[in-house]
Amino acid sequence: MRMLETVHTMTSPVPNPESPEADSSPPARKSSFSTGSSRLENNQLPASARVDSGAIQNQDPGLPWFRLNWEIKALLPIACVLLGGMLLFLLATLSWRDPERHLVLLVAGVGAIAICGALLVVLTYTVQRPMVELQQKIAQLGSGDLNVSVSFAHRNDEIGDLGRNFNQMVAQMRESRVEIERLHRTQMSRAEHMATLGEMATGLAHEIRNPLAGIAGVIEIIGRDLPTTSPARAVVKDVRQEIARINRIVTDLLQTARPHPPKVRKSDLNTTVEHAVMLGRQQGLSKAVEITLHKDTSLPEVEHDSDQIHQVLLNLLLNALQAIDQKGKIAVTVERQQDTAVIEVADNGRGISPELLPNIFRPFFTTKGDGTGLGLSLARRIVEDHQGRIDVTSTVGKGTTFAVVLPLQRAAAQPSEG
């Protein structure tokens, strides 16, 4: 029987020993978060934590084919000892006369049988009954009844310790089932809420896109008709940029509300990352931010959707650029770690506080005034569709590192249960 466990991501302050200001300033707060943590919304939780009774009733195929009852196992050594004693007693009475020896041997045999019977009765009351009761309670536990307990837990011996441990385990399972059901209801309610928001967002995005296309066309016509010396041309340029920004927000909203499965194929991950870095460098020219790329030439081809992973990396690069106020550096590293490929995007910007770090992947959560809060949420969904995860490590005032972990080869899709 396995008990379900919920793993909670914890953050703790870690001082940076390499910082030259370590002695004169308070230690920077370092925190980490991973989308690969066990999240209940991704697990199919049952309505109740039932123990598989078939696992209890089925015999282990590795066990011997024959089976001896515990009574025989308990009496065999006792019988052997008594039989050995009777043989020694027989050898010691060889000089006696036959009638006397037969009588003594008869008395000894009856006494041995009586001892075995008494031991059997004692073992039956002290061992067999608790074991039978425990077996019955385990069967009830396997059928889903978590309100069971054994009656021999009050005994002050090893059998009593077993009963107390069993009752404590069942109590913990009851608490776990209550907690799992509560979390399951919470996640189901949240899923329904998000589904409703998704439908509303899809309809709203379509309603915005249609007039937006008309507005863009009108602005394009107005811009062509304006004379080159007209000061209104600068305003038209700003309007075009704002229309493009709105269109980008609507596109992200549609992709979040109506996700598309990745078109996975084996290709060079270094090339995908390099293309994203090239676009990121163009965005960083105005802020004098240096973006470096370290590729892993020994990395084999990785199963991924290059367009979607490109979108994820470009979003991380843009976030890193926005986190750097003045001159800074962004290091992009591609490397292989066992059966996974890891893409790290590390910046030396402002960093993220531990209080905000667990919320950065939530839809519509943003700390930027002009942000929509959909970029990281969409990035996480894309990476999880690739059977990967995103790890985040951040130190306030020193920078943030995002690590996109992708399997070299995706696992086969599990068949759905009917």
Secondary structure in CASP SS format (residue, H / E / C, confidence):
PFRMAT SS
TARGET T0000
AUTHOR 0000-0000-0000
METHOD secondary structure of the structure
MODEL  1
M C 1.00
R C 1.00
M C 1.00
L C 1.00
E C 1.00
T C 1.00
V C 1.00
H C 1.00
T C 1.00
M C 1.00
T C 1.00
S C 1.00
P C 1.00
V C 1.00
P C 1.00
N C 1.00
P C 1.00
E C 1.00
S C 1.00
P C 1.00
E C 1.00
A C 1.00
D C 1.00
S C 1.00
S C 1.00
P C 1.00
P C 1.00
A C 1.00
R C 1.00
K E 1.00
S E 1.00
S E 1.00
F E 1.00
S E 1.00
T C 1.00
G C 1.00
S C 1.00
S C 1.00
R C 1.00
L H 1.00
E H 1.00
N H 1.00
N C 1.00
Q C 1.00
L C 1.00
P C 1.00
A C 1.00
S C 1.00
A C 1.00
R C 1.00
V C 1.00
D C 1.00
S H 1.00
G H 1.00
A H 1.00
I H 1.00
Q H 1.00
N C 1.00
Q C 1.00
D C 1.00
P C 1.00
G C 1.00
L C 1.00
P C 1.00
W C 1.00
F C 1.00
R C 1.00
L C 1.00
N C 1.00
W H 1.00
E H 1.00
I H 1.00
K H 1.00
A H 1.00
L H 1.00
L H 1.00
P H 1.00
I H 1.00
A H 1.00
C H 1.00
V H 1.00
L H 1.00
L H 1.00
G H 1.00
G H 1.00
M H 1.00
L H 1.00
L H 1.00
F H 1.00
L H 1.00
L H 1.00
A H 1.00
T C 1.00
L C 1.00
S C 1.00
W C 1.00
R C 1.00
D H 1.00
P H 1.00
E H 1.00
R H 1.00
H H 1.00
L H 1.00
V H 1.00
L H 1.00
L H 1.00
V H 1.00
A H 1.00
G H 1.00
V H 1.00
G H 1.00
A H 1.00
I H 1.00
A H 1.00
I H 1.00
C H 1.00
G H 1.00
A H 1.00
L H 1.00
L H 1.00
V H 1.00
V H 1.00
L H 1.00
T H 1.00
Y H 1.00
T H 1.00
V H 1.00
Q H 1.00
R H 1.00
P H 1.00
M H 1.00
V H 1.00
E H 1.00
L H 1.00
Q H 1.00
Q H 1.00
K H 1.00
I H 1.00
A H 1.00
Q H 1.00
L H 1.00
G H 1.00
S C 1.00
G C 1.00
D C 1.00
L C 1.00
N C 1.00
V C 1.00
S C 1.00
V C 1.00
S H 1.00
F H 1.00
A H 1.00
H H 1.00
R C 1.00
N C 1.00
D C 1.00
E H 1.00
I H 1.00
G H 1.00
D H 1.00
L H 1.00
G H 1.00
R H 1.00
N H 1.00
F H 1.00
N H 1.00
Q H 1.00
M H 1.00
V H 1.00
A H 1.00
Q H 1.00
M H 1.00
R H 1.00
E H 1.00
S H 1.00
R H 1.00
V H 1.00
E H 1.00
I H 1.00
E H 1.00
R H 1.00
L H 1.00
H H 1.00
R H 1.00
T H 1.00
Q H 1.00
M H 1.00
S H 1.00
R H 1.00
A H 1.00
E H 1.00
H H 1.00
M H 1.00
A H 1.00
T H 1.00
L H 1.00
G H 1.00
E H 1.00
M H 1.00
A H 1.00
T H 1.00
G H 1.00
L H 1.00
A H 1.00
H H 1.00
E H 1.00
I H 1.00
R H 1.00
N H 1.00
P H 1.00
L H 1.00
A H 1.00
G H 1.00
I H 1.00
A H 1.00
G H 1.00
V H 1.00
I H 1.00
E H 1.00
I H 1.00
I H 1.00
G H 1.00
R H 1.00
D H 1.00
L C 1.00
P C 1.00
T C 1.00
T C 1.00
S C 1.00
P C 1.00
A H 1.00
R H 1.00
A H 1.00
V H 1.00
V H 1.00
K H 1.00
D H 1.00
V H 1.00
R H 1.00
Q H 1.00
E H 1.00
I H 1.00
A H 1.00
R H 1.00
I H 1.00
N H 1.00
R H 1.00
I H 1.00
V H 1.00
T H 1.00
D H 1.00
L H 1.00
L H 1.00
Q H 1.00
T H 1.00
A H 1.00
R C 1.00
P C 1.00
H C 1.00
P C 1.00
P C 1.00
K C 1.00
V C 1.00
R E 1.00
K E 1.00
S E 1.00
D C 1.00
L H 1.00
N H 1.00
T H 1.00
T H 1.00
V H 1.00
E H 1.00
H H 1.00
A H 1.00
V H 1.00
M H 1.00
L H 1.00
G H 1.00
R H 1.00
Q H 1.00
Q H 1.00
G H 1.00
L H 1.00
S H 1.00
K H 1.00
A C 1.00
V E 1.00
E E 1.00
I E 1.00
T E 1.00
L E 1.00
H E 1.00
K C 1.00
D C 1.00
T C 1.00
S C 1.00
L C 1.00
P C 1.00
E C 1.00
V E 1.00
E E 1.00
H E 1.00
D C 1.00
S H 1.00
D H 1.00
Q H 1.00
I H 1.00
H H 1.00
Q H 1.00
V H 1.00
L H 1.00
L H 1.00
N H 1.00
L H 1.00
L H 1.00
L H 1.00
N H 1.00
A H 1.00
L H 1.00
Q H 1.00
A H 1.00
I C 1.00
D C 1.00
Q C 1.00
K C 1.00
G E 1.00
K E 1.00
I E 1.00
A E 1.00
V E 1.00
T E 1.00
V E 1.00
E E 1.00
R E 1.00
Q E 1.00
Q C 1.00
D C 1.00
T E 1.00
A E 1.00
V E 1.00
I E 1.00
E E 1.00
V E 1.00
A E 1.00
D E 1.00
N C 1.00
G C 1.00
R C 1.00
G C 1.00
I C 1.00
S C 1.00
P C 1.00
E C 1.00
L C 1.00
L H 1.00
P H 1.00
N H 1.00
I C 1.00
F C 1.00
R C 1.00
P C 1.00
F C 1.00
F C 1.00
T C 1.00
T C 1.00
K C 1.00
G C 1.00
D C 1.00
G C 1.00
T C 1.00
G C 1.00
L C 1.00
G H 1.00
L H 1.00
S H 1.00
L H 1.00
A H 1.00
R H 1.00
R H 1.00
I H 1.00
V H 1.00
E H 1.00
D H 1.00
H C 1.00
Q C 1.00
G C 1.00
R E 1.00
I E 1.00
D E 1.00
V E 1.00
T E 1.00
S E 1.00
T E 1.00
V C 1.00
G C 1.00
K C 1.00
G E 1.00
T E 1.00
T E 1.00
F E 1.00
A E 1.00
V E 1.00
V E 1.00
L E 1.00
P E 1.00
L C 1.00
Q C 1.00
R C 1.00
A C 1.00
A C 1.00
A C 1.00
Q C 1.00
P C 1.00
S C 1.00
E C 1.00
G C 1.00
END
